[in-house]
């Protein structure tokens, strides 16, 4: 069981890192791929909003899996 929790923790950590790196502060996802912007950041829409929610969910899952690993070891 511990083995699978550690594998899950590793996978979540990698996906979480990628999700964080894809977020370009104030530029939107278009800025990551070379698109320009007006420099004005109003609200998250479309893919940026989904990426933001995915990041929050992955962070929560990472914490839960980490706590589960600690709980099982104890």
Beta strands, then each sheet from edge to edge (+ up, - down):
end
